[in-house]
Amino acid sequence: MQSKVTIGKKGEEEAVRYLKKRGYRIIERNFRCKLGEIDIIAIDKNYLVFIEVKKRDSSSFGNPLESVDEKKQKQIEKVALSFLRYKGLSDVDCRFDVVSITLDKIELIKDAFQI
């Protein structure tokens, strides 16, 4: 059985390939600060997009999207605001997307939640 870290890294690689094929321009991966981490930060048309990647090799823990609950959303929001402050960005349109990866499909949920 693979570790969560290995599954997560493979999921991020799959997500990056998937997003690039859809025109996203990846600008940062695994942005970390004391508040947490954002898997992928990209540009999609006129949006700066913060992307959470969830991969599951088994259905025993449910759909990957279910793990992006309100608590996780709040953490992503705090890290995103930290990124914007760190980069000196104040007047950009932002969006939060989620990439869900299971054994049989990859699903992109654009504008998955609001802050």
Secondary structure, 3 states (H helix, E strand, C coil): CCCHHHHHHHHHHHHHHHHHHCCCEEEEEEEEECCEEEEEEEEECCEEEEEEEEECCCCCCCCHHHHCCHHHHHHHHHHHHHHHHHHCCCCCCEEEEEEEECCCCEEEECCCCCC
